Amino acid sequence: MLELCGGWRTSIGPSGFIFLVSTARGDATPDSDYDLMVVLPNDAPADRKDPGLGYTAVEGLARSGDFLVWTRRNFDSRLHLKGSLPATVLREGMLLYADGGWASLPS
């Protein structure tokens, strides 16, 4: 799982979050990919906002991935909208990393 988070894991910063989305629901199959939402600090450099970091990280792994990258400001600004992507991710996703530390990872 750590490989999946690619270049973000060492430079995400103190207000970064990574959510595992589809696998968190428990309906993933061996053919399923990982869906990750990465929430970066507002002042994150442009190269950290590149979803290509995730795609590079999954090269050669058994499962591929899809990556959404948002700033904390944009993520938080939509949380009050129940049907928004951030609200859905917060409600249905699994938090892997927050505020500088990894949460317990699924096996």
N, C-alpha and C positions, 0 to 999 in steps of 0.2 A: 504494500500500500504506500509506503514511503516513496518508492521509486515513482509512483504515479503522480505525486505532487511536484515532481521535477524541480526546476530551478526556483520555484517559489519557496520551498521548505527552508532554505537558509537565508532568504532575504525578504520574507513577507512582512516583517516589522511588527511592532507591538499591537497594532490594531487590526491585524489581518485575521481572516477566518477562512476555513475551507470546509465546505459542506459536501458530503456524499449524498447524492439525491436518489437515484432510482434503486440502487442496491439496498438502501436503507429501508425500503418498503418490504424487503424480504421476498420479492418475486423475481429476482434475477436468476437466470439460467447460465450454464457454462458459455453460451453464445452471447450473453448480454455484455454490453460495454459498461464502463464506469461513467457516470455523469457527475462532474464536479463543478461547484460554484466557488470561485475564489473571490473573496472580498478583501481588497487591498486598502491600505491607508490612502487617504485623499492625496497625499503628496508623493505617492509612489512614482518612481521614474517610468517613463513611457515603455522602456524595454521590459519591465516587470508586468505590464498590462497585456503582454502579447500571449494569446492562448497557445501559440506555437511552442511555448515552454512545456506545456502539458503533452502536446502531441509528440515532441521529441522524447519525452520521458517514457512514453508507452511503446516506443519502437522496440520490437522484439519480445514484448510481454504477451502472455496468452490472451489477455483481454485488452481491447482498445479503449479509448476514452473520448469523451466530449467535454469541453471546458468552457465555462462562462466566466468572464472576469469583470467585476464591478468594483467601483470605489465604495468606500464605506458610506460616504455622503449619499450617493445614488441609491445604494441598497437601503439605508435607513429611511430615505425620503419616501419610499414606496411601501414600507411595512404596514402602514395604517390601511392600505387597500387590500382587503381580504383575498381578492382574486389576483393580486400581483404575483409575479414570479418570486420576489424576495419573501413575501408572506407565505407562499406555498412551500418554498425551500425551508424556511424556518419551522413551519408546522410539520412537514413530512420528511425533512432531511435528517441526516445524522451529522452532528458537529464532530469534525476530526481534529481541528486545530483552532485555538483561539487565544488571543492575547499573549502570544509568545510561547505557548506550550501545546504539545500534542495531547489530544483527548485519547481515551482508550480506543484502539483501532480494532475494527472487525477482523476476524481471521479469514 
